[in-house]
Amino acid sequence: MKRFAAVILSLLLILSATAFAKSVTVTGTGMTPSEAENDALRMAVENTLGVLVDSETLVQNSMLIRDQIYTQSRGFVTDYSVVAREQTSGGWRVTINATVDTEPNSKLMNELTRLGIINVQLRNPKIAVYVPESHIQYRVPDPAGETAIVKALINAGFSNVTEVGTRLNVANPLNMNAAQMTQAAQQFGADIMIVGEAFSEGVGDPGQWLPGNQRTNMQACRARVEAKMFVVRTGQIIAADGKYGSAYDNSQAVASKKALAAAGQLMGEYLVEQITGMYTSRQGVEVVVYAADFSKVNLVQSALGQVNRVKNVNLSSYEGGKAVFSVQYGGSPQTLFNELQALTTTDLTLQSITYNTLTISVR
């Protein structure tokens, strides 16, 4: 019975993490029932924007949002039902349960992106990665550095990642200009194009650096991964860096792969931070917490308040052991989870991650 309950709970966690629609209960007012209902629809969209967009951006774009978003609120609400309708001394009051679609390619998200109110990183961008690599002494097939970058992006919650591999044949990717990167991105339908180069070289037996020159019969390698990141919508290169990695093995070929993977992982983590807000304002992140009692929820809330790049921690709801927090965070959900782990003594378990949702359980 316990095993069956655990399976059901796991399914519920998966379903809740993959649902992009936001359901809200709001009340609108107006001179007529119709006006009050329309006002409630506007309130539903306004409530949703408060989670997706930081307050500074909302204030800066208040007139644009009012004219281009709130006037079309009915089109962004996928479903709603009237809970209450009452006449007051000054008109009418209508309360509705409404569902606003915030799926990455929804009408609302696309309109916010078109208007420049949110950046591509607040959606689930399509990312193409092209980082060919070589070893000083021989050709290295199946790029390990590129694969490590892709893995870091996927682990951070980006699900639309393409490893370009041999489908793009460019001699010097780092020398590609904006027009060439735009063309490459269009070839793979990407919002973001990551291009670079990687190389590794053998540096001998690692024992030679030990006291007494103690030979180990192992082979050590050093690697470097260089990459730059291009956002197609803005036409800008928003990040560029190089990372080093090292490793050893009794096979130089294996050691070179390990070193390239280590450098690629560091590069991937750097690029994730750039995509998710290190170069711009914080983004809205929903933190879903499953806990047996509210004291555990309080521990998570306290930890959220201590995270450096978190602001506006709000407990949106708590029912049946499930708490939902909305926060503004300048990083990826994966990084936020790592920081929460470091700040709490209790046992946190990562359940799932999407581009703007972190789901955890607390024991």
N, C-alpha and C positions, 0 to 999 in steps of 0.2 A: 504493500500500500504506500509506504514511504517513497519507494522507488518510482511508483506511478505519479505521486504528487510532485516529485522532483522533475520528472519529465515534463509534466504540465507547466510547472513554473518556468522551466527553461524555454518552452515554446512561447509562453507569455512574454518573457524577456526579449526574445528574438522579434516577436511581432511588434512590441512597443518600441523597440529600437529602430525598426525599419520603417515606421510610419512617419511620414513627413508632414501630414496634416495636423494643424493645430486647432483644437476645439476650445471655444471660450463661451462663457455666458455673460452677456452684456445688456445694458439697458439704454434705450434711446428716447429722446423726447421730441415733440413737435406739435404743431397746431392741429394736425389731423393724424389718424392712425397710420396712414401711408408715410407721412413725413417722419413720424416717430420710428417706424420700421426702418426707413432708409438711414436714419441717424444711428440706429443700433447696428446696422451693417457697417457703417463707417467706423463705429467704435470697435467692432470686431477686427477690422483691418488695422486700426490704430494700435490696438492691444498687441497684435502680432508683430507689427513693426518695432514695438518696444523691445522685443526679444531679438529680432534680426539685426537691428541697426543701433549703434551707440547713440547716446543722447545728444552729443555734440553735433553729430551728422544730422540728426533729426531737426535740431534747432537751425543749423545752417541752411538746410534745404526745406524749411517749413512751407514756404509759398509754393515751391515746385511740387512737394508732396500733396499739399492741399488741392492744387489744380489738376495734377496728373494722376494721383493715386486715389485720394478720398472720393473724388467725384465719380470714380469707376468702381467703388467698393463692391457693388453687387456682382460684378464680373469676377472678383477675386474670391468670393465666398462660394464654395462648391456645394454646400448644403446648409440649411438652417431650419429651425422650427420655432414657432412663437410659444413661449412659456407663459407669458402673462401680457394682458392688454387692459389698461385701465384709463379712464378719463379723470383728469385732474382739473383744478380750478383754472389752470393756465393752458390746458390743451390735453395732450395724450402722452402716456408713458407705455412703451412696449419693451418687454424683455425677451431675448431670443437665445437659443443655443445655436452657435454657428461654427462651421468648419471652414478654415482658411487653408488652402493648399500651399505649402511652402516647399514642395518637392523641387529639386534643383532646376528642372526645366519647366516649372509651372509658369502660368501667365504672370503671376505677381513677381516671382523672382526674375523672370526675363525683363519685365518692365522696370524693375528697380535697377537692374544691371544696365539696361539701355539708357536710363536717365543718369547713370553714374552715381546713384545714391549708395549702392553697395558695389564692392569690387568683386572680381571673379573668384577670389578665395573664399567668399561667403557662400558660394554655390559648391557644387562638387565638380571642379574643373576637369576637363579632359587633358591629360598630361602625356606628352610624347617625350621619351628619353632616348638620346643617341650619344653614347660615349664609347667609341671604339677604343681598343687597348692593344698594347704590344709589349713584348719582353725584349730587352736589349739584345739577347742572344738568339731568340727564336720567336716565331709567331705564336700568339696565345689565342686559341679559339674560344668561343663562348664567353664573352666578357663578364668577368666576375665583379668588377667595379660597377658596371652599369646595372647588373642584377641586384647588387646591394643597394643602390640608389632607389630602384623600383620597389624593393622590399620595404625600405624605410618609409616611402610614400604610402604604400598600402597599409603598413602598420599604423600610420598616423590617421587612417580613416579615409584616404582618397582611393576610391574604387575604380575610377576611369583612367587607368594608367596603361600606356602602351610602350613596350620595349621594342624599339624600332629595329635593332639588329642590322641585318644586311640589306634591308629594304631601302635604306638611304645610303648612297655611295658618295661621300664627300671626303676629299683628301685631308682637309684641315678644318674640322668643324668649328674650332674656336675663331677662325677667321671669317665665318659666315656673317654677312651684314644683315640689316633688318629685313630687306626685301627677300633675301634667300631664306631666312628663318620663317618669314611669313608664308612663303611658298611651301616650305617643308611642313609647317604646322597645318596648312590647308590640306596637304596630301594625306595627313593622318587625322584630320578633323579635330585638331587640338586647340584648346584655349591657351595652353602654356607649352612652350617648347624648351626642353633642356638639352643642350649640346655640350660636348667636351671631348677631352682626350685623356687617356690613362696609359701609364707605362710602368714597368717594373724591371729591376735588375738584381742579379745575384751579387751579394757582398761577402761571400765566403763562409767559412765555418764560424759559427757564433762563439766557439770556444777560444778563438784567437784574441778576444777582448777580455777573457778571464785571466786572473793572476796565474802566471806560469804557462800561459799559452796552451791551455788544456783543450786538445782537439776532441770534438764530440761526434765526428763523422756525420754531422747534420749540415744542411744548407740554409743560409739566411738570405732573405730578400727584402728590399725596400721598394715601395710603390708610391706613386703620386697620381691623384685624380684631379683634373682641372675641369671646371664646368661653368657655364653661364646660363641664366634663365631669362627667357623672353616671353612677355605677355602680349598675345596677339592683339587683343582689343585696344590696348593703349599704344602698342608699337614700341614699348620700352624694354630695355634690359634692366631687370630689377635686382639681379644678384650675380656675382662672379667671385670665385675663390678657388683655391687649391688646397687639397688635404693629403697628408702623408699617412702611410701605414707600413707596418713591418711584420714579418712572421718567419718562422723557420720550420723545416721538415727534412726528412732524409732524402726527399726528392725536391730538386730545385723547381720543377714545374708546379708541384703542389704548393711549395712555399710562396712562389710568385702569385698563385691564385689567392692564397690566404691573405697576403699583403695587399693585393688589389681590393679584395672584399673588405678589409679593415678600413682602407682609405675611402672606399665607396660608401661604407656605412656612415662615416663622419660627414662626407659630402651630402648624403641623403638627409641626415639630421639637420644640417645647416640649411638646406633648401626647404625643408618642411617649415622651419621657423620663419623663413622669408615669405613663403606662400601664406602662412596663417596669421601674419600681422606684425612681424618685427619691424617692417618698414612702413607700416600704416597704423590706423587706429585699431582698437580692440574690436573683436567680433562677438556676436551673441552666441553663447554656448549653453545648452541645456544639460544639466547634470541630474540624472535619474538615480536615486539611491534606494535600494531595497534593504530594509533592516528589520530585525525582530522587535525592536522597541525604539522609542523616540530618542533615548539617550545616545544611541549610536548615530542617529541622524544629526544630533547636536555636535557630535565629534567631527563629522564631515563638514558641517557648516562652519565650525570654528577653524578647521584647517583651510577651508576656502578663503576665509578672511585673512589668513596669513600668507597666502600665495602672492608673490610679488606683483604679477601682472593681472591680477583679478580685481575688478571693482564691481559695485552694484550687485551684491549677492542678495537675491530675493527668493524666499521660499514660496513658490507658486502654489503648491498643493501638497497635502499629506493625507493619505487614506489607505487603510489596509496594509500598512507596512511599506508603502511606496511614497517617497518624497521626491518632489521635482523642484530643482533650483534653476533659476535663470541668472546667468552671470555674464559680464563682459570680460573677455580674456584675450590677451595678446599672444596667443600660441595655439598649438594644436591640442585637441582633446587627449591624445596619447601623452603629450608632455604634461598636461594638467594632471592626468592620473598619476604619472611618475612623481610629481611634486606633492600630491596628496598622500601618496604612500610614505614619502619621506617625512611628512609632517604629522603622521598619526601613528599611535602605538597599536591600534586595533588592526584586525586582519581585513584588508580590502581586496576584493576579487573583481577583476575586470570582466564584465559580461559582454559588452559590445561597444563599438565605436562607429559613428558615421561622421560626416564632415563637420557637423556642429552639435552632435549629441554624444555624451559620455554616460554609459550605464554601468553602475557598479553595485555590488552587494557588500554588506558589512556584517561581520560575525562578532 
